[in-house]
């Protein structure tokens, strides 16, 4: 696919998504009411992705303050929905509803995994947050999609954040040991070949066992910013240069952005992610004027637009910043590189077990 073909596909997909969410026959109450208050019809005025700037930034508090039913498209009828929580440690959580998006997202991602390092029919282990988060269902679906089953070790990041806020760092270490203990036993005794976890937990696992030595061939890793120094350490020291390391950038609101794991060494261990267009688009925008995209090679704030029949979310400002990177042959659209927390250079960021 060429860049121009990808752009045309994106524009068509955007028009279809807008028509779905803003038509009384298929749309949801939230966006229909929003259009009435705004006084304009996106079905008429939004024709290409360049028109996305006509929308204001999506406010994540809407996912907390609005009843979930207001985001149900009429086109889905009375079909029961899943409820997935995203972010937050106190008060009413922010939630996104869904049906099949997580399956589509992770099947697309699974099609890009190496059969050599993520063998079909192999056993998976997920060490990460489960509970009300879509990640639990998504990783299990990924394992099933590739012909395998999945074991789980649960992680409660909200509890860890509360411990950190109270400066109970000894309890954080005890909790992390509790999680890692379970992961070690699973890897030792269950023939795990594929692993999902966070960088911090991956490092802690390697202090106890040889991860590739016990049969883990591929590690799918997400949950935090990863500097080139960290990526090199995880690939060469933690995974001993033997298991494939697949860093990802994703969340409940977007799905998964893919990287090119085979190019990491050649690129100095700097990670670039490409969004799952046309279902989601990542732009790197000027932090002071978010209507403008920064130049290639420049840092800016990450802006996400999600466009599926289940969920429309224009111009959401992530709590991350990144370098705008060039398109590539496999993903002929902009990428985001060296993702880190927004304002990282101006403040100290504590990421707990992530």
C-alpha positions as CSV (number, residue, x, y, z in Angstrom):
1,X,0.0,0.0,0.0
2,X,1.3,3.5,-0.9
3,X,1.0,6.5,1.3
4,X,-1.6,8.0,-1.0
5,X,-3.6,4.8,-1.0
6,X,-3.4,4.7,2.8
7,X,-4.6,8.3,3.0
8,X,-7.5,7.6,0.7
9,X,-8.5,4.6,2.8
10,X,-8.3,6.7,6.0
11,X,-10.6,9.4,4.5
12,X,-13.1,6.9,3.4
13,X,-13.1,5.1,6.8
14,X,-13.5,8.4,8.6
15,X,-16.6,9.3,6.4
16,X,-18.1,5.9,7.1
17,X,-17.5,6.2,10.9
18,X,-19.0,9.8,11.0
19,X,-22.0,8.6,9.0
20,X,-22.6,5.8,11.5
21,X,-22.2,7.7,14.7
22,X,-24.1,10.9,13.7
23,X,-27.0,9.3,11.9
24,X,-30.2,8.9,14.0
25,X,-30.7,5.4,12.7
26,X,-27.3,4.1,13.8
27,X,-25.7,6.7,16.0
28,X,-25.3,7.1,19.8
29,X,-27.1,9.5,22.0
30,X,-23.9,11.2,23.2
31,X,-22.7,12.2,19.7
32,X,-26.2,13.0,18.4
33,X,-26.8,15.4,21.4
34,X,-23.3,16.8,20.9
35,X,-24.0,17.7,17.3
36,X,-27.2,19.5,18.2
37,X,-25.4,21.6,20.8
38,X,-22.5,22.3,18.4
39,X,-24.9,23.4,15.7
40,X,-23.2,21.7,12.8
41,X,-23.4,18.3,11.0
42,X,-20.1,16.3,10.8
43,X,-21.6,14.1,8.1
44,X,-21.6,17.2,5.8
45,X,-18.5,19.1,7.0
46,X,-16.0,16.3,7.7
47,X,-14.8,14.8,4.3
48,X,-11.1,14.1,4.9
49,X,-9.0,13.4,7.9
50,X,-7.7,17.0,7.7
51,X,-11.2,18.0,8.8
52,X,-10.7,16.3,12.1
53,X,-9.5,19.6,13.6
54,X,-13.1,20.8,13.3
55,X,-13.8,18.7,16.4
56,X,-12.6,19.8,19.9
57,X,-10.4,17.5,21.9
58,X,-12.3,14.6,23.3
59,X,-12.5,14.9,27.1
60,X,-11.7,11.6,28.9
61,X,-13.9,12.8,31.9
62,X,-16.9,12.2,29.6
63,X,-16.2,8.5,30.0
64,X,-16.6,8.9,33.7
65,X,-19.5,11.4,33.9
66,X,-21.8,10.0,31.1
67,X,-23.8,6.9,31.5
68,X,-22.3,4.1,29.5
69,X,-25.6,3.6,27.6
70,X,-25.2,7.0,25.9
71,X,-22.3,5.7,23.9
72,X,-24.2,2.7,22.6
73,X,-24.8,3.1,18.8
74,X,-28.4,2.5,17.9
75,X,-27.1,0.2,15.2
76,X,-26.1,-2.3,17.9
77,X,-29.7,-2.6,19.1
78,X,-30.0,-4.3,22.5
79,X,-26.8,-6.3,22.2
80,X,-25.1,-6.5,25.7
81,X,-21.8,-4.8,25.9
82,X,-18.5,-5.3,27.8
83,X,-17.4,-2.5,30.2
84,X,-13.7,-1.8,30.3
85,X,-12.1,0.6,32.8
86,X,-9.2,2.9,31.9
87,X,-7.0,4.9,34.2
88,X,-7.8,6.5,37.5
89,X,-7.1,5.5,41.1
90,X,-10.0,7.2,43.0
91,X,-13.6,8.0,42.5
92,X,-15.9,6.7,39.7
93,X,-13.6,5.1,37.1
94,X,-13.5,6.1,33.4
95,X,-15.0,3.4,31.3
96,X,-15.2,2.5,27.6
97,X,-17.9,0.0,26.4
98,X,-17.2,-2.5,23.6
99,X,-18.2,-5.6,21.8
100,X,-15.6,-6.9,19.3
101,X,-13.0,-4.1,18.9
102,X,-10.6,-5.8,21.2
103,X,-10.8,-9.0,19.1
104,X,-10.1,-7.1,15.9
105,X,-7.3,-5.1,17.4
106,X,-5.5,-8.1,18.8
107,X,-6.1,-10.3,15.8
108,X,-4.5,-7.7,13.6
109,X,-1.6,-7.4,16.0
110,X,-1.3,-11.2,16.2
111,X,-1.0,-11.4,12.4
112,X,2.2,-9.4,12.7
113,X,3.8,-11.7,15.3
114,X,6.6,-14.1,14.3
115,X,5.7,-17.8,14.2
116,X,9.3,-18.6,15.1
117,X,9.2,-16.5,18.3
118,X,5.5,-16.7,19.1
119,X,4.8,-20.3,18.0
120,X,1.2,-21.0,17.0
121,X,-0.4,-23.4,19.5
122,X,2.0,-22.3,22.2
123,X,1.1,-21.4,25.8
124,X,1.0,-17.8,26.9
125,X,1.4,-16.1,30.3
126,X,0.1,-12.7,31.0
127,X,1.6,-10.9,34.0
128,X,-0.4,-7.6,34.1
129,X,-3.6,-5.9,35.1
130,X,-6.7,-8.0,34.6
131,X,-10.0,-7.3,36.6
132,X,-12.1,-4.7,34.8
133,X,-9.5,-3.9,32.1
134,X,-9.9,-5.1,28.5
135,X,-6.3,-6.3,28.5
136,X,-7.2,-9.6,30.2
137,X,-9.8,-10.5,27.5
138,X,-7.5,-9.2,24.8
139,X,-4.4,-11.2,25.6
140,X,-6.4,-14.4,26.1
141,X,-8.1,-13.8,22.7
142,X,-4.7,-13.2,21.2
143,X,-3.5,-16.5,22.6
144,X,-6.6,-18.3,21.4
145,X,-6.4,-16.6,17.9
146,X,-2.9,-18.0,17.5
147,X,-4.0,-21.5,18.6
148,X,-2.9,-21.5,22.2
149,X,-4.2,-20.9,25.8
150,X,-3.2,-18.3,28.3
151,X,-2.3,-18.4,32.0
152,X,-2.7,-15.2,34.2
153,X,-0.9,-13.5,37.1
154,X,-2.9,-10.6,38.2
155,X,-1.5,-7.1,38.9
156,X,-3.4,-4.3,40.6
157,X,-1.7,-1.0,39.5
158,X,-4.2,1.1,41.5
159,X,-3.1,-0.5,44.8
160,X,0.6,0.0,43.8
161,X,-0.1,3.7,43.0
162,X,-1.7,4.2,46.5
163,X,1.3,2.5,48.2
164,X,3.6,4.8,46.3
165,X,1.6,7.9,47.2
166,X,1.9,6.9,50.9
167,X,5.7,6.3,50.3
168,X,5.3,2.7,51.4
169,X,8.0,1.5,49.0
170,X,8.8,-1.6,51.1
171,X,5.2,-2.7,50.5
172,X,5.6,-2.1,46.8
173,X,8.6,-4.4,46.7
174,X,6.7,-7.1,48.6
175,X,3.8,-6.8,46.3
176,X,6.1,-7.0,43.2
177,X,7.8,-10.1,44.7
178,X,4.3,-11.7,45.3
179,X,3.5,-11.1,41.6
180,X,6.9,-12.3,40.3
181,X,6.8,-15.4,42.5
182,X,3.7,-16.5,40.7
183,X,5.1,-15.8,37.3
184,X,8.3,-17.8,38.0
185,X,6.3,-20.9,39.0
186,X,4.1,-20.6,35.9
187,X,7.1,-20.3,33.6
188,X,9.0,-23.2,35.4
189,X,6.1,-25.7,35.3
190,X,3.6,-24.8,32.5
191,X,5.7,-24.8,29.3
192,X,5.1,-21.1,28.6
193,X,6.5,-20.0,25.1
194,X,5.0,-16.5,24.9
195,X,4.9,-13.8,27.6
196,X,3.1,-10.5,28.0
197,X,4.2,-8.3,30.9
198,X,5.6,-4.8,31.8
199,X,9.3,-3.9,31.5
200,X,9.7,-3.6,35.3
201,X,8.2,-7.1,35.9
202,X,10.2,-8.5,33.0
203,X,13.4,-7.3,34.6
204,X,12.4,-8.7,38.0
205,X,11.7,-12.1,36.4
206,X,15.1,-12.2,34.9
207,X,16.7,-11.7,38.4
208,X,15.2,-15.1,39.4
209,X,15.3,-17.2,36.2
210,X,16.7,-17.4,32.7
211,X,13.6,-16.5,30.7
212,X,14.8,-17.9,27.4
213,X,16.4,-20.8,29.2
214,X,13.0,-21.9,30.4
215,X,11.5,-21.9,26.9
216,X,10.0,-18.4,26.5
217,X,10.7,-17.5,22.9
218,X,8.8,-14.2,22.6
219,X,8.0,-11.3,24.9
220,X,5.3,-8.8,24.1
221,X,5.9,-5.9,26.4
222,X,3.9,-2.7,27.1
223,X,2.8,-0.4,29.9
224,X,5.4,2.4,30.0
225,X,7.8,4.6,28.2
226,X,10.9,2.7,27.0
227,X,14.2,4.6,26.4
228,X,16.7,3.1,23.9
229,X,18.9,2.3,27.0
230,X,16.1,0.3,28.5
231,X,15.2,-1.5,25.3
232,X,18.9,-2.5,24.8
233,X,19.0,-3.8,28.4
234,X,15.9,-5.8,28.1
235,X,16.9,-7.3,24.8
236,X,20.5,-8.1,25.5
237,X,20.7,-8.6,29.2
238,X,17.3,-9.6,30.4
239,X,16.4,-11.8,27.4
240,X,20.0,-12.7,26.7
241,X,19.7,-11.8,23.0
242,X,17.7,-15.0,22.5
243,X,14.0,-14.3,23.0
244,X,12.3,-11.8,20.6
245,X,11.3,-8.5,22.3
246,X,8.2,-6.9,20.9
247,X,7.5,-3.5,22.5
248,X,4.0,-2.1,22.0
249,X,2.2,1.2,22.6
250,X,-1.5,0.8,23.3
251,X,-4.4,1.3,25.6
252,X,-8.1,0.7,26.1
253,X,-9.0,3.7,24.0
254,X,-6.8,2.9,20.9
255,X,-5.9,-0.7,20.7
256,X,-2.3,-1.5,19.7
257,X,0.3,0.4,17.8
258,X,2.9,-1.9,16.2
259,X,6.7,-1.6,16.2
260,X,9.2,-3.3,14.0
261,X,11.1,-5.6,16.4
262,X,13.6,-6.8,13.8
263,X,14.9,-3.3,13.2
264,X,15.5,-2.3,16.9
265,X,19.3,-3.1,17.0
266,X,19.9,-1.3,13.6
267,X,18.0,1.8,14.9
268,X,20.0,2.1,18.1
269,X,17.2,0.5,20.1
270,X,14.9,3.4,19.6
271,X,11.3,2.3,19.2
272,X,8.8,3.7,16.7
273,X,5.2,2.7,16.8
274,X,2.6,2.9,14.0
275,X,-1.1,3.1,14.9
276,X,-3.6,0.6,13.5
277,X,-4.9,2.8,10.7
278,X,-7.6,3.4,9.7
279,X,-9.2,2.3,13.0
280,X,-7.0,4.7,15.0
281,X,-4.6,7.6,14.2
282,X,-1.8,9.0,16.2
283,X,-0.5,12.5,15.5
284,X,2.3,14.3,17.2
285,X,1.0,17.9,17.8
286,X,2.5,21.1,19.1
287,X,1.8,21.2,22.9
288,X,1.0,24.9,22.7
289,X,-1.0,24.8,19.5
290,X,-2.6,21.4,19.2
291,X,-4.1,22.1,15.8
292,X,-0.6,21.9,14.3
293,X,1.5,18.8,13.8
294,X,5.2,19.1,14.6
295,X,7.9,18.4,12.1
296,X,9.6,15.0,11.6
297,X,12.2,14.4,14.2
298,X,10.6,16.9,16.7
299,X,9.0,16.1,20.0
300,X,5.3,16.9,20.6
301,X,2.3,15.7,22.4
302,X,0.6,12.5,21.3
303,X,-3.0,12.9,20.0
304,X,-5.2,9.9,19.4
305,X,-8.3,9.6,17.2
306,X,-10.2,6.3,17.4
307,X,-12.7,5.5,14.7
308,X,-14.7,2.2,14.8
309,X,-18.4,1.5,14.7
310,X,-18.2,0.8,18.5
311,X,-16.4,3.9,19.5
312,X,-15.6,7.3,18.0
313,X,-13.1,9.5,19.9
314,X,-11.6,12.5,18.1
315,X,-8.4,14.3,19.1
316,X,-7.8,12.8,22.5
317,X,-4.7,14.2,24.0
318,X,-2.7,11.4,25.6
319,X,-0.5,11.9,28.7
320,X,2.5,11.2,26.5
321,X,4.9,13.0,24.2
322,X,6.9,11.5,21.4
323,X,9.0,12.2,18.3
324,X,7.2,12.4,15.0
325,X,8.7,9.7,12.8
326,X,8.5,9.0,9.0
327,X,6.2,6.4,7.5
328,X,7.8,3.1,6.5
329,X,7.1,0.5,3.8
330,X,4.9,-1.7,6.1
331,X,3.1,1.2,7.7
332,X,2.9,4.1,5.2
333,X,1.8,6.7,7.7
334,X,3.4,8.7,10.5
335,X,4.9,6.9,13.5
336,X,5.6,8.0,17.1
337,X,9.0,7.4,18.5
338,X,10.7,7.3,21.9
339,X,7.3,7.8,23.7
340,X,7.6,9.2,27.2
341,X,5.3,10.8,29.8
342,X,4.2,14.3,28.8
343,X,6.4,16.9,30.5
344,X,8.9,14.3,31.6
345,X,11.8,16.7,31.5
346,X,9.9,19.2,33.7
347,X,8.7,16.8,36.4
348,X,9.6,13.5,38.1
349,X,7.5,10.6,37.0
350,X,7.0,7.5,39.1
351,X,5.7,4.4,37.2
352,X,5.5,1.8,40.0
353,X,5.5,-1.8,38.6
354,X,5.1,-0.5,35.1
